[in-house]
Amino acid sequence: MLSPRIPEPIFEGRFIPVHGQDEWITIRGADRTNPVLFVLQGLCQTAPFLEPWERDWTLVQWDPPGLGSTYAKNPEQGARGLSLGRNLRDAIAVVEFVCRHLGVAKIAILATSGGTITGLQIAKTRPELFFAYVGNGQVVNFARQEALSYELVLARARQAGDAAAVAELEAIGPPPYNSVAAVATKDKFANAPQTAEQAVFAALDPAFLAAMRTPPPGANYVAQGLPPFDVRGVSMAWFEALLPEYMAFDARTLGPRFELPMFFFQGEHDLHTVTSEVQSYVPELDAPAKHLVLIPGAGHMSFFLRDQLLALLNARVRPLAASHGEAARSS
C-alpha cells in the first residue's frame, strides 16, 4: 500500500532580476502541486489577507516598478521611467520566471482594479502562459468609467442629502482629472464599502488589520533590511506617473479575440470601475469561454470578499487546470 503523499508547502519572498532591476515577488502555498494563481493588484500585494487561499492555490504576488519592496530596493528610480508598457514587459518576465521556477506550463491570473489593465494586456499578448484570466473591478474604458463614476456618486450624494459630499464633488467637477488629488477625492466616495463589504470589514480582527498595515518583524512577504518609506506617498507618485496612460486606456483597442477562458467577477454595485461598462464589454469578447459573475451587494472593494472570491475561483477556474492538464508540471 502506497503511503499518502505529504504536501510540500512553499513560502518564498525574494527579489528576482527583471530587465536590469531587482523586483520583489512572493510565492506562497500549502502544496506546490496546487495550480498557480498570479494575483495582479492595482497597487501592492496583500499576502496575509489571502492566506486562506493558500490551501487551494499557489499564490504569486509582485511589487511592480515604483511600488512596495521593489521601490524600497531601488529608491533612486522613484517614479522615473514608469509606464504601462514597462508594467506589461516586467509582468511577463515575472510570469516566465515563475513558470520556470515552479516547473509549470501555465498559470491563472487574477487581476483587480488598476491591475486589470496590465492583466488584460498580458492575456492578449501571451495567452500561452495562462489557462484562465479573471478580472475583478475590471477597467474597460478608464475615461468612460471615471465619467460614469462621478455621475453616480454625485447623484447618490444629492439623493442622500449629503451636502458636504456634494460640495466636495462639485468642487473638483467631472473628469478627466490632471491630478491624483482630484481622483482621490472622487474615489473616496466611489470606493466606499457597499453592504457586503461592510459586513466583511466589520468582522475582521483589528490586530489582523494592524499587521496588514505594519508587517510583523521577520515577515517573509516583505523584503527585510531596506529603508522605510512613505507607502502612501510612493503609491500616489506611482499613480500620478501613470494617470495619463490610465485615462487613455480602452480595452476594446486590444480587439475582441482572446485565446484563453475569460472570467469577470465584478461587484454588483461597483461605482469606480462601473459595472455597467463590464456588462457591455463581456458579450463582445470572442474567447474559448467567457463568464461574468456579479457579486451581490458588493462594490469596487469586492476583492476583500475573499471567501466568496475563493469559492468562485475554486468552482469556475481551478477545474480548468486539471481538466486540460495545463497546471501539470513541465517536463
Phi and psi restraints in degrees (value plus and minus 20) as a CYANA .aco file:
   2 LEU   PHI     -94.2   -54.2
   2 LEU   PSI     122.3   162.3
   3 SER   PHI     -93.1   -53.1
   3 SER   PSI     125.1   165.1
   4 PRO   PHI     -83.5   -43.5
   4 PRO   PSI     122.6   162.6
   5 ARG   PHI     -87.8   -47.8
   5 ARG   PSI     115.0   155.0
   6 ILE   PHI    -111.4   -71.4
   6 ILE   PSI     101.2   141.2
   7 PRO   PHI     -78.4   -38.4
   7 PRO   PSI     120.8   160.8
   8 GLU   PHI    -127.6   -87.6
   8 GLU   PSI      85.8   125.8
   9 PRO   PHI     -94.5   -54.5
   9 PRO   PSI     144.9   184.9
  10 ILE   PHI    -161.6  -121.6
  10 ILE   PSI     106.7   146.7
  11 PHE   PHI    -159.4  -119.4
  11 PHE   PSI      68.6   108.6
  12 GLU   PHI    -137.4   -97.4
  12 GLU   PSI     121.9   161.9
  13 GLY   PHI    -151.8  -111.8
  13 GLY   PSI     105.2   145.2
  14 ARG   PHI    -177.4  -137.4
  14 ARG   PSI     134.5   174.5
  15 PHE   PHI    -109.3   -69.3
  15 PHE   PSI     120.0   160.0
  16 ILE   PHI    -146.3  -106.3
  16 ILE   PSI     127.4   167.4
  17 PRO   PHI     -94.5   -54.5
  17 PRO   PSI     105.4   145.4
  18 VAL   PHI    -151.2  -111.2
  18 VAL   PSI      85.5   125.5
  19 HIS   PHI      29.0    69.0
  19 HIS   PSI      28.6    68.6
  20 GLY   PHI      67.3   107.3
  20 GLY   PSI     -15.9    24.1
  21 GLN   PHI    -155.8  -115.8
  21 GLN   PSI     121.8   161.8
  22 ASP   PHI     -98.2   -58.2
  22 ASP   PSI     107.9   147.9
  23 GLU   PHI    -147.0  -107.0
  23 GLU   PSI     124.4   164.4
  24 TRP   PHI    -111.0   -71.0
  24 TRP   PSI     111.6   151.6
  25 ILE   PHI    -153.3  -113.3
  25 ILE   PSI     136.5   176.5
  26 THR   PHI    -143.6  -103.6
  26 THR   PSI     126.1   166.1
  27 ILE   PHI    -151.9  -111.9
  27 ILE   PSI      95.8   135.8
  28 ARG   PHI    -158.2  -118.2
  28 ARG   PSI     111.8   151.8
  29 GLY   PHI    -194.9  -154.9
  29 GLY   PSI     134.5   174.5
  30 ALA   PHI     -99.0   -59.0
  30 ALA   PSI     -36.3     3.7
  31 ASP   PHI    -173.5  -133.5
  31 ASP   PSI      97.4   137.4
  32 ARG   PHI     -82.2   -42.2
  32 ARG   PSI     -37.7     2.3
  33 THR   PHI    -104.1   -64.1
  33 THR   PSI     -26.0    14.0
  34 ASN   PHI     -86.3   -46.3
  34 ASN   PSI     135.8   175.8
  35 PRO   PHI     -83.3   -43.3
  35 PRO   PSI     135.5   175.5
  36 VAL   PHI    -120.7   -80.7
  36 VAL   PSI     115.2   155.2
  37 LEU   PHI    -143.7  -103.7
  37 LEU   PSI      98.2   138.2
  38 PHE   PHI    -109.0   -69.0
  38 PHE   PSI      91.9   131.9
  39 VAL   PHI    -115.7   -75.7
  39 VAL   PSI      88.4   128.4
  40 LEU   PHI    -128.5   -88.5
  40 LEU   PSI      83.1   123.1
  41 GLN   PHI    -118.6   -78.6
  41 GLN   PSI     149.8   189.8
  42 GLY   PHI     -87.2   -47.2
  42 GLY   PSI     -56.1   -16.1
  43 LEU   PHI    -144.5  -104.5
  43 LEU   PSI    -137.1   -97.1
  44 CYS   PHI    -113.3   -73.3
  44 CYS   PSI     149.6   189.6
  45 GLN   PHI     -96.1   -56.1
  45 GLN   PSI     142.0   182.0
  46 THR   PHI    -152.8  -112.8
  46 THR   PSI      42.8    82.8
  47 ALA   PHI     -77.2   -37.2
  47 ALA   PSI     -67.9   -27.9
  48 PRO   PHI     -83.6   -43.6
  48 PRO   PSI     -55.8   -15.8
  49 PHE   PHI     -83.6   -43.6
  49 PHE   PSI     -52.2   -12.2
  50 LEU   PHI    -114.2   -74.2
  50 LEU   PSI      -5.8    34.2
  51 GLU   PHI     -74.2   -34.2
  51 GLU   PSI     -58.5   -18.5
  52 PRO   PHI     -80.8   -40.8
  52 PRO   PSI     -43.7    -3.7
  53 TRP   PHI     -93.6   -53.6
  53 TRP   PSI     -38.5     1.5
  54 GLU   PHI     -89.5   -49.5
  54 GLU   PSI     -33.0     7.0
  55 ARG   PHI     -88.6   -48.6
  55 ARG   PSI     -53.9   -13.9
  56 ASP   PHI    -132.4   -92.4
  56 ASP   PSI     -35.3     4.7
  57 TRP   PHI    -156.1  -116.1
  57 TRP   PSI     132.0   172.0
  58 THR   PHI    -114.5   -74.5
  58 THR   PSI      94.3   134.3
  59 LEU   PHI    -114.7   -74.7
  59 LEU   PSI     109.6   149.6
  60 VAL   PHI    -133.5   -93.5
  60 VAL   PSI     107.6   147.6
  61 GLN   PHI    -149.9  -109.9
  61 GLN   PSI     138.3   178.3
  62 TRP   PHI    -165.3  -125.3
  62 TRP   PSI     117.3   157.3
  63 ASP   PHI    -116.2   -76.2
  63 ASP   PSI      88.1   128.1
  64 PRO   PHI     -90.8   -50.8
  64 PRO   PSI     151.8   191.8
  65 PRO   PHI     -72.1   -32.1
  65 PRO   PSI     112.2   152.2
  66 GLY   PHI      68.6   108.6
  66 GLY   PSI     -17.1    22.9
  67 LEU   PHI    -153.4  -113.4
  67 LEU   PSI     133.3   173.3
  68 GLY   PHI      33.1    73.1
  68 GLY   PSI    -160.7  -120.7
  69 SER   PHI     -87.3   -47.3
  69 SER   PSI     -46.4    -6.4
  70 THR   PHI     -84.0   -44.0
  70 THR   PSI     -61.6   -21.6
  71 TYR   PHI     -83.7   -43.7
  71 TYR   PSI     -66.1   -26.1
  72 ALA   PHI     -80.5   -40.5
  72 ALA   PSI     -51.5   -11.5
  73 LYS   PHI     -96.5   -56.5
  73 LYS   PSI     -46.4    -6.4
  74 ASN   PHI    -150.3  -110.3
  74 ASN   PSI      34.9    74.9
  75 PRO   PHI     -86.5   -46.5
  75 PRO   PSI     -43.3    -3.3
  76 GLU   PHI     -85.6   -45.6
  76 GLU   PSI     -42.9    -2.9
  77 GLN   PHI     -92.6   -52.6
  77 GLN   PSI     -57.7   -17.7
  78 GLY   PHI      37.8    77.8
  78 GLY   PSI    -154.1  -114.1
  79 ALA   PHI    -117.1   -77.1
  79 ALA   PSI     -12.2    27.8
  80 ARG   PHI     -89.3   -49.3
  80 ARG   PSI     118.4   158.4
  81 GLY   PHI      57.1    97.1
  81 GLY   PSI     -12.3    27.7
  82 LEU   PHI     -99.9   -59.9
  82 LEU   PSI     120.7   160.7
  83 SER   PHI    -183.5  -143.5
  83 SER   PSI     140.7   180.7
  84 LEU   PHI     -85.3   -45.3
  84 LEU   PSI     -52.8   -12.8
  85 GLY   PHI     -82.6   -42.6
  85 GLY   PSI     -61.4   -21.4
  86 ARG   PHI     -87.3   -47.3
  86 ARG   PSI     -61.3   -21.3
  87 ASN   PHI     -76.5   -36.5
  87 ASN   PSI     -64.4   -24.4
  88 LEU   PHI     -82.9   -42.9
  88 LEU   PSI     -68.6   -28.6
  89 ARG   PHI     -80.8   -40.8
  89 ARG   PSI     -64.8   -24.8
  90 ASP   PHI     -91.8   -51.8
  90 ASP   PSI     -58.4   -18.4
  91 ALA   PHI     -81.4   -41.4
  91 ALA   PSI     -61.4   -21.4
  92 ILE   PHI     -81.2   -41.2
  92 ILE   PSI     -62.2   -22.2
  93 ALA   PHI     -82.8   -42.8
  93 ALA   PSI     -58.5   -18.5
  94 VAL   PHI     -83.6   -43.6
  94 VAL   PSI     -65.9   -25.9
  95 VAL   PHI     -83.3   -43.3
  95 VAL   PSI     -61.7   -21.7
  96 GLU   PHI     -81.2   -41.2
  96 GLU   PSI     -61.9   -21.9
  97 PHE   PHI     -81.8   -41.8
  97 PHE   PSI     -65.8   -25.8
  98 VAL   PHI     -80.9   -40.9
  98 VAL   PSI     -63.1   -23.1
  99 CYS   PHI     -81.6   -41.6
  99 CYS   PSI     -62.2   -22.2
 100 ARG   PHI     -86.8   -46.8
 100 ARG   PSI     -66.3   -26.3
 101 HIS   PHI     -84.4   -44.4
 101 HIS   PSI     -60.7   -20.7
 102 LEU   PHI    -113.3   -73.3
 102 LEU   PSI     -29.3    10.7
 103 GLY   PHI      48.7    88.7
 103 GLY   PSI      23.2    63.2
 104 VAL   PHI    -135.5   -95.5
 104 VAL   PSI     133.8   173.8
 105 ALA   PHI    -104.5   -64.5
 105 ALA   PSI     -61.7   -21.7
 106 LYS   PHI    -165.0  -125.0
 106 LYS   PSI     137.5   177.5
 107 ILE   PHI    -151.5  -111.5
 107 ILE   PSI     153.1   193.1
 108 ALA   PHI    -122.6   -82.6
 108 ALA   PSI     137.0   177.0
 109 ILE   PHI    -144.1  -104.1
 109 ILE   PSI     111.2   151.2
 110 LEU   PHI    -135.3   -95.3
 110 LEU   PSI      90.3   130.3
 111 ALA   PHI    -128.0   -88.0
 111 ALA   PSI     119.9   159.9
 112 THR   PHI    -152.6  -112.6
 112 THR   PSI     120.5   160.5
 113 SER   PHI      33.5    73.5
 113 SER   PSI    -147.3  -107.3
 114 GLY   PHI     -80.3   -40.3
 114 GLY   PSI     -44.8    -4.8
 115 GLY   PHI     -86.9   -46.9
 115 GLY   PSI     -37.0     3.0
 116 THR   PHI     -89.9   -49.9
 116 THR   PSI     -41.6    -1.6
 117 ILE   PHI     -85.5   -45.5
 117 ILE   PSI     -74.1   -34.1
 118 THR   PHI     -85.3   -45.3
 118 THR   PSI     -56.0   -16.0
 119 GLY   PHI     -80.1   -40.1
 119 GLY   PSI     -67.9   -27.9
 120 LEU   PHI     -82.4   -42.4
 120 LEU   PSI     -59.8   -19.8
 121 GLN   PHI     -85.2   -45.2
 121 GLN   PSI     -58.6   -18.6
 122 ILE   PHI     -85.1   -45.1
 122 ILE   PSI     -65.9   -25.9
 123 ALA   PHI     -79.3   -39.3
 123 ALA   PSI     -56.6   -16.6
 124 LYS   PHI     -93.8   -53.8
 124 LYS   PSI     -61.9   -21.9
 125 THR   PHI     -99.8   -59.8
 125 THR   PSI     -60.3   -20.3
 126 ARG   PHI    -151.9  -111.9
 126 ARG   PSI      40.2    80.2
 127 PRO   PHI     -82.4   -42.4
 127 PRO   PSI     -43.5    -3.5
 128 GLU   PHI     -87.1   -47.1
 128 GLU   PSI     -32.4     7.6
 129 LEU   PHI    -104.7   -64.7
 129 LEU   PSI     -31.2     8.8
 130 PHE   PHI    -150.9  -110.9
 130 PHE   PSI     125.5   165.5
 131 PHE   PHI    -119.0   -79.0
 131 PHE   PSI     -27.0    13.0
 132 ALA   PHI    -188.2  -148.2
 132 ALA   PSI     130.5   170.5
 133 TYR   PHI    -134.5   -94.5
 133 TYR   PSI     116.3   156.3
 134 VAL   PHI    -147.8  -107.8
 134 VAL   PSI     103.3   143.3
 135 GLY   PHI    -127.4   -87.4
 135 GLY   PSI     116.1   156.1
 136 ASN   PHI    -153.7  -113.7
 136 ASN   PSI     101.6   141.6
 137 GLY   PHI      48.6    88.6
 137 GLY   PSI      31.2    71.2
 138 GLN   PHI     -93.4   -53.4
 138 GLN   PSI     107.8   147.8
 139 VAL   PHI    -103.1   -63.1
 139 VAL   PSI     103.7   143.7
 140 VAL   PHI    -127.9   -87.9
 140 VAL   PSI     -81.9   -41.9
 141 ASN   PHI    -150.9  -110.9
 141 ASN   PSI      82.8   122.8
 142 PHE   PHI     -77.3   -37.3
 142 PHE   PSI     -68.5   -28.5
 143 ALA   PHI     -83.0   -43.0
 143 ALA   PSI     -62.5   -22.5
 144 ARG   PHI     -84.9   -44.9
 144 ARG   PSI     -64.2   -24.2
 145 GLN   PHI     -87.1   -47.1
 145 GLN   PSI     -54.9   -14.9
 146 GLU   PHI     -83.7   -43.7
 146 GLU   PSI     -63.1   -23.1
 147 ALA   PHI     -83.4   -43.4
 147 ALA   PSI     -65.2   -25.2
 148 LEU   PHI     -84.8   -44.8
 148 LEU   PSI     -58.7   -18.7
 149 SER   PHI     -79.2   -39.2
 149 SER   PSI     -66.9   -26.9
 150 TYR   PHI     -80.9   -40.9
 150 TYR   PSI     -65.6   -25.6
 151 GLU   PHI     -80.1   -40.1
 151 GLU   PSI     -62.0   -22.0
 152 LEU   PHI     -88.3   -48.3
 152 LEU   PSI     -66.2   -26.2
 153 VAL   PHI     -91.3   -51.3
 153 VAL   PSI     -53.6   -13.6
 154 LEU   PHI     -87.7   -47.7
 154 LEU   PSI     -62.2   -22.2
 155 ALA   PHI     -82.6   -42.6
 155 ALA   PSI     -60.3   -20.3
 156 ARG   PHI     -86.2   -46.2
 156 ARG   PSI     -60.3   -20.3
 157 ALA   PHI     -84.2   -44.2
 157 ALA   PSI     -60.8   -20.8
 158 ARG   PHI     -86.1   -46.1
 158 ARG   PSI     -62.3   -22.3
 159 GLN   PHI     -83.7   -43.7
 159 GLN   PSI     -55.7   -15.7
 160 ALA   PHI    -101.1   -61.1
 160 ALA   PSI     -25.8    14.2
 161 GLY   PHI      48.2    88.2
 161 GLY   PSI       8.6    48.6
 162 ASP   PHI    -107.8   -67.8
 162 ASP   PSI      68.0   108.0
 163 ALA   PHI     -82.6   -42.6
 163 ALA   PSI     -56.4   -16.4
 164 ALA   PHI     -85.7   -45.7
 164 ALA   PSI     -63.4   -23.4
 165 ALA   PHI     -85.2   -45.2
 165 ALA   PSI     -63.3   -23.3
 166 VAL   PHI     -78.3   -38.3
 166 VAL   PSI     -63.9   -23.9
 167 ALA   PHI     -83.1   -43.1
 167 ALA   PSI     -63.4   -23.4
 168 GLU   PHI     -81.6   -41.6
 168 GLU   PSI     -64.8   -24.8
 169 LEU   PHI     -90.7   -50.7
 169 LEU   PSI     -59.8   -19.8
 170 GLU   PHI     -87.9   -47.9
 170 GLU   PSI     -49.4    -9.4
 171 ALA   PHI     -86.2   -46.2
 171 ALA   PSI     -56.4   -16.4
 172 ILE   PHI    -106.5   -66.5
 172 ILE   PSI     -41.0    -1.0
 173 GLY   PHI      50.1    90.1
 173 GLY   PSI     156.6   196.6
 174 PRO   PHI     -93.4   -53.4
 174 PRO   PSI     135.3   175.3
 175 PRO   PHI     -88.2   -48.2
 175 PRO   PSI     147.3   187.3
 176 PRO   PHI     -98.6   -58.6
 176 PRO   PSI     132.3   172.3
 177 TYR   PHI    -131.3   -91.3
 177 TYR   PSI     127.5   167.5
 178 ASN   PHI    -122.2   -82.2
 178 ASN   PSI     -22.7    17.3
 179 SER   PHI    -153.5  -113.5
 179 SER   PSI     128.5   168.5
 180 VAL   PHI     -90.7   -50.7
 180 VAL   PSI     -42.6    -2.6
 181 ALA   PHI     -83.2   -43.2
 181 ALA   PSI     -62.3   -22.3
 182 ALA   PHI     -86.8   -46.8
 182 ALA   PSI     -61.8   -21.8
 183 VAL   PHI     -80.6   -40.6
 183 VAL   PSI     -63.7   -23.7
 184 ALA   PHI     -84.0   -44.0
 184 ALA   PSI     -56.1   -16.1
 185 THR   PHI     -83.7   -43.7
 185 THR   PSI     -67.5   -27.5
 186 LYS   PHI     -84.4   -44.4
 186 LYS   PSI     -62.5   -22.5
 187 ASP   PHI     -90.1   -50.1
 187 ASP   PSI     -41.7    -1.7
 188 LYS   PHI     -76.7   -36.7
 188 LYS   PSI     -54.5   -14.5
 189 PHE   PHI    -110.8   -70.8
 189 PHE   PSI     -58.0   -18.0
 190 ALA   PHI     -87.6   -47.6
 190 ALA   PSI     -51.2   -11.2
 191 ASN   PHI    -116.3   -76.3
 191 ASN   PSI     -15.0    25.0
 192 ALA   PHI     -76.5   -36.5
 192 ALA   PSI     112.9   152.9
 193 PRO   PHI     -77.5   -37.5
 193 PRO   PSI     115.3   155.3
 194 GLN   PHI    -108.8   -68.8
 194 GLN   PSI    -196.0  -156.0
 195 THR   PHI     -73.7   -33.7
 195 THR   PSI     -70.2   -30.2
 196 ALA   PHI     -84.8   -44.8
 196 ALA   PSI     -58.4   -18.4
 197 GLU   PHI     -92.3   -52.3
 197 GLU   PSI     -58.3   -18.3
 198 GLN   PHI     -77.7   -37.7
 198 GLN   PSI     -60.9   -20.9
 199 ALA   PHI     -84.4   -44.4
 199 ALA   PSI     -60.7   -20.7
 200 VAL   PHI     -86.9   -46.9
 200 VAL   PSI     -67.2   -27.2
 201 PHE   PHI     -82.0   -42.0
 201 PHE   PSI     -58.0   -18.0
 202 ALA   PHI     -84.6   -44.6
 202 ALA   PSI     -47.5    -7.5
 203 ALA   PHI    -109.0   -69.0
 203 ALA   PSI     -28.9    11.1
 204 LEU   PHI     -94.1   -54.1
 204 LEU   PSI     120.4   160.4
 205 ASP   PHI     -88.2   -48.2
 205 ASP   PSI     106.6   146.6
 206 PRO   PHI     -76.2   -36.2
 206 PRO   PSI     -55.0   -15.0
 207 ALA   PHI     -85.5   -45.5
 207 ALA   PSI     -56.8   -16.8
 208 PHE   PHI     -85.3   -45.3
 208 PHE   PSI     -64.1   -24.1
 209 LEU   PHI     -81.7   -41.7
 209 LEU   PSI     -59.4   -19.4
 210 ALA   PHI     -83.9   -43.9
 210 ALA   PSI     -59.8   -19.8
 211 ALA   PHI     -87.6   -47.6
 211 ALA   PSI     -50.8   -10.8
 212 MET   PHI     -84.2   -44.2
 212 MET   PSI     -63.0   -23.0
 213 ARG   PHI     -92.4   -52.4
 213 ARG   PSI     -59.3   -19.3
 214 THR   PHI    -148.7  -108.7
 214 THR   PSI      76.3   116.3
 215 PRO   PHI     -76.9   -36.9
 215 PRO   PSI     122.5   162.5
 216 PRO   PHI     -86.8   -46.8
 216 PRO   PSI     137.6   177.6
 217 PRO   PHI     -75.8   -35.8
 217 PRO   PSI     113.8   153.8
 218 GLY   PHI      64.2   104.2
 218 GLY   PSI     -20.0    20.0
 219 ALA   PHI     -79.1   -39.1
 219 ALA   PSI     105.3   145.3
 220 ASN   PHI    -105.4   -65.4
 220 ASN   PSI     -16.8    23.2
 221 TYR   PHI    -111.4   -71.4
 221 TYR   PSI     -20.1    19.9
 222 VAL   PHI    -147.6  -107.6
 222 VAL   PSI     128.5   168.5
 223 ALA   PHI     -89.6   -49.6
 223 ALA   PSI     121.4   161.4
 224 GLN   PHI    -119.4   -79.4
 224 GLN   PSI     133.5   173.5
 225 GLY   PHI      57.7    97.7
 225 GLY   PSI      -5.6    34.4
 226 LEU   PHI    -123.6   -83.6
 226 LEU   PSI     133.8   173.8
 227 PRO   PHI     -86.5   -46.5
 227 PRO   PSI     127.0   167.0
 228 PRO   PHI     -88.2   -48.2
 228 PRO   PSI     139.5   179.5
 229 PHE   PHI    -170.8  -130.8
 229 PHE   PSI     144.9   184.9
 230 ASP   PHI     -99.2   -59.2
 230 ASP   PSI      79.8   119.8
 231 VAL   PHI     -79.9   -39.9
 231 VAL   PSI     -67.1   -27.1
 232 ARG   PHI     -85.4   -45.4
 232 ARG   PSI     -62.8   -22.8
 233 GLY   PHI     -82.9   -42.9
 233 GLY   PSI     -62.2   -22.2
 234 VAL   PHI     -84.7   -44.7
 234 VAL   PSI     -61.7   -21.7
 235 SER   PHI     -83.3   -43.3
 235 SER   PSI     -61.4   -21.4
 236 MET   PHI     -87.9   -47.9
 236 MET   PSI     -57.4   -17.4
 237 ALA   PHI     -84.6   -44.6
 237 ALA   PSI     -59.2   -19.2
 238 TRP   PHI     -81.8   -41.8
 238 TRP   PSI     -68.2   -28.2
 239 PHE   PHI     -86.2   -46.2
 239 PHE   PSI     -58.5   -18.5
 240 GLU   PHI     -83.0   -43.0
 240 GLU   PSI     -58.4   -18.4
 241 ALA   PHI     -84.7   -44.7
 241 ALA   PSI     -53.2   -13.2
 242 LEU   PHI    -116.7   -76.7
 242 LEU   PSI     -27.5    12.5
 243 LEU   PHI     -74.9   -34.9
 243 LEU   PSI     -65.1   -25.1
 244 PRO   PHI     -78.3   -38.3
 244 PRO   PSI     -59.3   -19.3
 245 GLU   PHI     -91.2   -51.2
 245 GLU   PSI     -56.1   -16.1
 246 TYR   PHI     -79.0   -39.0
 246 TYR   PSI     -67.6   -27.6
 247 MET   PHI     -81.5   -41.5
 247 MET   PSI     -47.7    -7.7
 248 ALA   PHI    -109.8   -69.8
 248 ALA   PSI     -26.4    13.6
 249 PHE   PHI     -94.4   -54.4
 249 PHE   PSI     110.5   150.5
 250 ASP   PHI    -157.9  -117.9
 250 ASP   PSI      92.5   132.5
 251 ALA   PHI     -78.8   -38.8
 251 ALA   PSI     -47.0    -7.0
 252 ARG   PHI     -87.0   -47.0
 252 ARG   PSI     -40.6    -0.6
 253 THR   PHI     -89.9   -49.9
 253 THR   PSI     -35.5     4.5
 254 LEU   PHI     -97.2   -57.2
 254 LEU   PSI     -33.2     6.8
 255 GLY   PHI      70.0   110.0
 255 GLY   PSI     139.2   179.2
 256 PRO   PHI    -101.9   -61.9
 256 PRO   PSI     -36.3     3.7
 257 ARG   PHI    -107.1   -67.1
 257 ARG   PSI     105.7   145.7
 258 PHE   PHI    -146.8  -106.8
 258 PHE   PSI     118.4   158.4
 259 GLU   PHI    -114.0   -74.0
 259 GLU   PSI       5.1    45.1
 260 LEU   PHI    -169.8  -129.8
 260 LEU   PSI     139.7   179.7
 261 PRO   PHI     -81.5   -41.5
 261 PRO   PSI     118.3   158.3
 262 MET   PHI    -139.7   -99.7
 262 MET   PSI     102.2   142.2
 263 PHE   PHI    -139.2   -99.2
 263 PHE   PSI     125.4   165.4
 264 PHE   PHI    -155.0  -115.0
 264 PHE   PSI      93.1   133.1
 265 PHE   PHI    -127.0   -87.0
 265 PHE   PSI      80.9   120.9
 266 GLN   PHI    -139.4   -99.4
 266 GLN   PSI     115.1   155.1
 267 GLY   PHI     -79.2   -39.2
 267 GLY   PSI     112.0   152.0
 268 GLU   PHI     -77.0   -37.0
 268 GLU   PSI     -55.6   -15.6
 269 HIS   PHI    -137.1   -97.1
 269 HIS   PSI      21.5    61.5
 270 ASP   PHI     -88.9   -48.9
 270 ASP   PSI      94.5   134.5
 271 LEU   PHI    -120.0   -80.0
 271 LEU   PSI     -14.0    26.0
 272 HIS   PHI    -127.0   -87.0
 272 HIS   PSI     -93.0   -53.0
 273 THR   PHI    -107.5   -67.5
 273 THR   PSI      62.4   102.4
 274 VAL   PHI     -76.2   -36.2
 274 VAL   PSI     110.3   150.3
 275 THR   PHI     -83.8   -43.8
 275 THR   PSI     -53.3   -13.3
 276 SER   PHI     -79.5   -39.5
 276 SER   PSI     -52.0   -12.0
 277 GLU   PHI     -89.5   -49.5
 277 GLU   PSI     -56.8   -16.8
 278 VAL   PHI     -87.9   -47.9
 278 VAL   PSI     -59.5   -19.5
 279 GLN   PHI     -82.9   -42.9
 279 GLN   PSI     -52.2   -12.2
 280 SER   PHI     -96.8   -56.8
 280 SER   PSI     -52.5   -12.5
 281 TYR   PHI     -97.4   -57.4
 281 TYR   PSI     -65.3   -25.3
 282 VAL   PHI     -77.6   -37.6
 282 VAL   PSI     -63.6   -23.6
 283 PRO   PHI     -82.1   -42.1
 283 PRO   PSI     -41.2    -1.2
 284 GLU   PHI     -96.2   -56.2
 284 GLU   PSI     -37.5     2.5
 285 LEU   PHI     -95.1   -55.1
 285 LEU   PSI     126.0   166.0
 286 ASP   PHI    -135.0   -95.0
 286 ASP   PSI      84.1   124.1
 287 ALA   PHI    -166.1  -126.1
 287 ALA   PSI     141.3   181.3
 288 PRO   PHI     -74.9   -34.9
 288 PRO   PSI     -51.9   -11.9
 289 ALA   PHI    -177.0  -137.0
 289 ALA   PSI     129.6   169.6
 290 LYS   PHI    -167.6  -127.6
 290 LYS   PSI     116.8   156.8
 291 HIS   PHI    -163.7  -123.7
 291 HIS   PSI     112.5   152.5
 292 LEU   PHI    -135.5   -95.5
 292 LEU   PSI     102.6   142.6
 293 VAL   PHI    -138.3   -98.3
 293 VAL   PSI     101.5   141.5
 294 LEU   PHI    -110.3   -70.3
 294 LEU   PSI     109.2   149.2
 295 ILE   PHI    -110.3   -70.3
 295 ILE   PSI      93.3   133.3
 296 PRO   PHI     -80.4   -40.4
 296 PRO   PSI     117.5   157.5
 297 GLY   PHI      51.8    91.8
 297 GLY   PSI     -14.3    25.7
 298 ALA   PHI    -126.6   -86.6
 298 ALA   PSI     136.0   176.0
 299 GLY   PHI    -138.1   -98.1
 299 GLY   PSI    -162.3  -122.3
 300 HIS   PHI     -90.9   -50.9
 300 HIS   PSI     -40.7    -0.7
 301 MET   PHI    -108.7   -68.7
 301 MET   PSI       1.5    41.5
 302 SER   PHI     -83.0   -43.0
 302 SER   PSI     -38.5     1.5
 303 PHE   PHI     -76.0   -36.0
 303 PHE   PSI     -49.0    -9.0
 304 PHE   PHI    -101.3   -61.3
 304 PHE   PSI     -22.2    17.8
 305 LEU   PHI    -104.3   -64.3
 305 LEU   PSI      45.9    85.9
 306 ARG   PHI     -83.8   -43.8
 306 ARG   PSI     -54.1   -14.1
 307 ASP   PHI     -88.2   -48.2
 307 ASP   PSI     -62.2   -22.2
 308 GLN   PHI     -86.3   -46.3
 308 GLN   PSI     -62.6   -22.6
 309 LEU   PHI     -84.9   -44.9
 309 LEU   PSI     -60.4   -20.4
 310 LEU   PHI     -82.2   -42.2
 310 LEU   PSI     -61.6   -21.6
 311 ALA   PHI     -81.5   -41.5
 311 ALA   PSI     -60.5   -20.5
 312 LEU   PHI     -86.2   -46.2
 312 LEU   PSI     -63.5   -23.5
 313 LEU   PHI     -81.9   -41.9
 313 LEU   PSI     -63.1   -23.1
 314 ASN   PHI     -90.4   -50.4
 314 ASN   PSI     -55.6   -15.6
 315 ALA   PHI    -100.4   -60.4
 315 ALA   PSI     -58.4   -18.4
 316 ARG   PHI    -120.5   -80.5
 316 ARG   PSI     -55.9   -15.9
 317 VAL   PHI    -125.7   -85.7
 317 VAL   PSI     -64.7   -24.7
 318 ARG   PHI     -77.2   -37.2
 318 ARG   PSI     -58.5   -18.5
 319 PRO   PHI     -79.5   -39.5
 319 PRO   PSI     -44.9    -4.9
 320 LEU   PHI     -85.6   -45.6
 320 LEU   PSI     -51.4   -11.4
 321 ALA   PHI     -84.2   -44.2
 321 ALA   PSI     -63.1   -23.1
 322 ALA   PHI     -99.3   -59.3
 322 ALA   PSI     -63.9   -23.9
 323 SER   PHI     -87.9   -47.9
 323 SER   PSI     -48.9    -8.9
 324 HIS   PHI    -123.9   -83.9
 324 HIS   PSI     -22.4    17.6
 325 GLY   PHI      47.9    87.9
 325 GLY   PSI      -0.2    39.8
 326 GLU   PHI    -105.9   -65.9
 326 GLU   PSI     -28.8    11.2
 327 ALA   PHI    -119.1   -79.1
 327 ALA   PSI     -17.3    22.7
 328 ALA   PHI     -83.4   -43.4
 328 ALA   PSI     128.6   168.6
 329 ARG   PHI     -85.9   -45.9
 329 ARG   PSI     116.6   156.6
 330 SER   PHI     -87.0   -47.0
 330 SER   PSI     129.8   169.8
